């Protein structure tokens, strides 16, 4: 058996799911001193001595991760509010929003202030 060398890029390392001593991560990984070209989704076994790679996939094209993200959203996974909050951090968010819903709606949404009556106090609901 041979030793597999790997280096996980610390700036591209997202934990997707975990249970027990197993994690699924979305990462860029250099394998055996060859630089990563595309991200991968892989299962990792965790122990006191570190991580060991298990089964996974490396995307074949640059479109692969985009297609996966769109499929996950289309199939109803995730929370819309969380997606919007994450997308709002991107530089192109405002321009994309204008292209999708129009400048008038974007301007109107930015001007809207949240009023106190838009929220309720859960203590009031549970005190009855």
N, C-alpha and C positions, 0 to 999 in steps of 0.2 A: 504494500500500500504506500502511496506517496502523499507528501504534505502539500496541501493546497494553500497558497498564499493569497491573501486578499486584503484590500485596504478600502474601508468605507469612507466616502467623502463626507466629512462632518457637516458641511453646509447643504447636503442633499441626503437627509436621513430622516424619514418619517415613519413612525410607528403606526401601523394600520390596525392591528388586532393582536391580542395576546391572551393566553390562558396557560396557567401552570408554568412550565419551563419552555414554552414555545411562543414565538412572536412571528408575525408577518409584517414585513417592512417594505417600503417603497424607497429605493436607494440608488445611488450611483456607486458602483463597486469596481475597483481595479482588481483583475484576477491575474495571478502569477506575473506581476510586474507589467501587465498590458493595460494601458489606460482605458477606462470605461468610455464607450461611445454613446450609449443610451441607458436610460434608467431600467431598473428591474423590480419585480415584485417577487419576494422570496420568503420562504419559511426559514426561520433560524431557531436552533436549539440553544438554550441558555444554560450555563452551568457556572460553578464557582470559578472555573478557569477561563471563562470567556464565552464567545459565541462560536457556533459551528453552523456552516451553511447546510441547508437541506434543499428540497425541491423548490424550483422557482422558474420564472420566465424572464428573459430579457426582451424588450420590445424590438421588433424587426425594423421598424421605420420610425422617423421622428413624429409621424402622425399617430402612432400607437397609443401613447399616453393621453393625447387629446381625445381620441375615439373612445377610450375606456372611460374617461371622465364624463363625456357626453352620454354614453350608454348608462352609466350609473345614475345620472340625473334624470334621464328619460324614463328609466324604470322605477322612479319614485323613491330612490334611496336618499337619505339625508334630509336636512331641514332647510327649507328655502331661505329663511332668515340667516342661517349660518353661511349659506353659499353667498348671499348678497354681502354680508359683512366681510367675508374673505375677498370677494371680487372687488369690493370698494377700496381695498388697499392697493390695487393695481393701478399703474399710471394711465392705462387706456380706459378705465372704468367710465368716466364721465362721457367721453366720446362715443363709446359703445352704447351707453344708455340712451344718449340722444339719437343714435341711429336706430335703436329698437323702438323706443316709445315716443320720441319726438322732444324737441327742445322746450316746448311749452309745458309739457308735463314734468320734465326734469326741473325747470325753473320753479314751477308751482310746488313741487315736493320739497325743494331746498328752502323755500320761504315759509313752509308750514312749521309752526312751533307746536311742540307737544304741550298740551294743557294738562293740568292736574286731574281734571275730571276724566281724562283718557285712561286713567289707572284706577284701580280699587285697592283698598287696604284689606288684605286677607284676614287681619285681626277682627274686622267688622263682620266678615262672613262667618267666621268660626265662633264668634262670641254669642251668636243668636241661638 
